[in-house]
Amino acid sequence: MSTTLDVVAAVLVLIGSLFALTAAIGLVRFPDTLSRMHPGTKPQVLGLVLVLIGAGLRLRDSVDLGMLVLAALFALITSPLFAHLVGRLSYREQSVRTDLMTVDEMDEPDE
């Protein structure tokens, strides 16, 4: 049973690392801040959670599991907040490419 859990843990860590790698590639390749917010939040957090689950399967201690759960919760809570604040700031500073936007929901109508 221990060998099976170790293999599952290794696979989860490997898959999580691949998600983190694709997030890093996306951060480098995408053209503007709003486009970079997606790989900076979604695959990065999913990769981190998979790595933490793999580490939890490998460690199997209650203290270690508690710390891993807290790390995962912190990442899941702060990632959307971070993306929202970065998106708002980049929009307000007009450092976004409007030609890539299909709908501008923050545009104030001229009255």
C-alpha positions as CSV (number, residue, x, y, z in Angstrom):
1,M,0.0,0.0,0.0
2,S,2.8,2.4,0.8
3,T,4.4,1.9,-2.6
4,T,1.1,2.6,-4.3
5,L,0.7,5.8,-2.4
6,D,4.2,6.9,-3.1
7,V,3.7,6.3,-6.9
8,V,0.4,8.3,-6.8
9,A,2.2,11.1,-4.8
10,A,5.0,11.2,-7.4
11,V,2.5,11.4,-10.3
12,L,0.6,14.2,-8.5
13,V,3.8,16.2,-7.9
14,L,4.9,15.7,-11.5
15,I,1.5,16.8,-12.9
16,G,1.5,19.8,-10.6
17,S,5.0,20.7,-11.7
18,L,3.9,20.5,-15.3
19,F,1.0,22.9,-14.6
20,A,3.4,25.3,-12.9
21,L,5.7,25.1,-16.0
22,T,2.8,25.9,-18.4
23,A,1.8,28.8,-16.2
24,A,5.4,30.2,-16.3
25,I,5.5,29.8,-20.1
26,G,2.1,31.5,-20.3
27,L,3.4,34.4,-18.3
28,V,6.3,34.9,-20.7
29,R,4.3,34.4,-23.9
30,F,1.1,36.3,-23.4
31,P,1.1,40.0,-24.6
32,D,-0.4,42.1,-21.9
33,T,-1.3,42.1,-18.2
34,L,-4.9,41.0,-18.6
35,S,-3.9,38.0,-20.6
36,R,-1.1,37.1,-18.2
37,M,-3.5,37.1,-15.2
38,H,-5.0,33.7,-16.3
39,P,-1.8,31.7,-16.3
40,G,-0.6,33.5,-13.2
41,T,-3.6,32.4,-11.2
42,K,-5.5,29.3,-12.5
43,P,-2.9,26.8,-13.6
44,Q,-0.4,28.0,-11.1
45,V,-2.8,27.4,-8.2
46,L,-4.0,24.1,-9.5
47,G,-0.3,23.0,-9.9
48,L,0.4,24.1,-6.3
49,V,-2.6,22.2,-5.0
50,L,-1.6,19.1,-6.8
51,V,2.0,19.3,-5.5
52,L,0.6,19.8,-2.0
53,I,-1.7,16.8,-2.3
54,G,1.2,14.7,-3.5
55,A,3.4,15.9,-0.6
56,G,0.5,15.1,1.8
57,L,0.2,11.6,0.5
58,R,4.0,11.2,0.9
59,L,4.3,12.7,4.4
60,R,1.1,11.4,6.1
61,D,1.7,13.2,9.4
62,S,-1.1,15.3,11.0
63,V,1.1,18.3,11.6
64,D,2.5,18.2,8.0
65,L,-1.0,17.7,6.6
66,G,-2.3,20.7,8.6
67,M,0.4,23.0,7.2
68,L,-0.2,21.7,3.6
69,V,-3.9,22.4,3.9
70,L,-3.3,25.9,5.3
71,A,-0.9,26.6,2.4
72,A,-3.5,25.4,-0.2
73,L,-6.2,27.4,1.4
74,F,-4.0,30.5,1.5
75,A,-3.3,30.1,-2.3
76,L,-6.9,29.5,-3.1
77,I,-8.1,32.5,-1.2
78,T,-5.4,35.0,-2.3
79,S,-5.1,34.1,-5.9
80,P,-8.5,35.5,-7.1
81,L,-8.0,38.6,-5.0
82,F,-4.6,39.2,-6.4
83,A,-5.8,38.8,-10.0
84,H,-8.7,41.2,-9.4
85,L,-6.5,43.9,-8.0
86,V,-3.8,43.5,-10.7
87,G,-6.5,43.7,-13.4
88,R,-8.1,46.8,-11.9
89,L,-4.8,48.5,-11.5
90,S,-3.6,47.8,-15.0
91,Y,-6.9,48.9,-16.5
92,R,-6.9,52.2,-14.5
93,E,-3.3,52.9,-15.6
94,Q,-4.4,52.2,-19.2
95,S,-1.7,49.6,-19.7
96,V,-4.0,47.1,-21.4
97,R,-4.3,46.4,-25.1
98,T,-7.9,47.3,-26.0
99,D,-7.6,45.6,-29.4
100,L,-7.5,42.3,-27.5
101,M,-10.7,43.0,-25.5
102,T,-14.0,41.9,-26.9
103,V,-16.1,43.7,-24.2
104,D,-15.0,46.5,-22.0
105,E,-17.3,46.2,-18.9
106,M,-15.4,48.9,-17.0
107,D,-15.8,51.6,-19.6
108,E,-17.8,54.5,-18.3
109,P,-20.5,55.7,-20.7
110,D,-20.2,59.2,-22.0
111,E,-23.1,61.3,-20.8
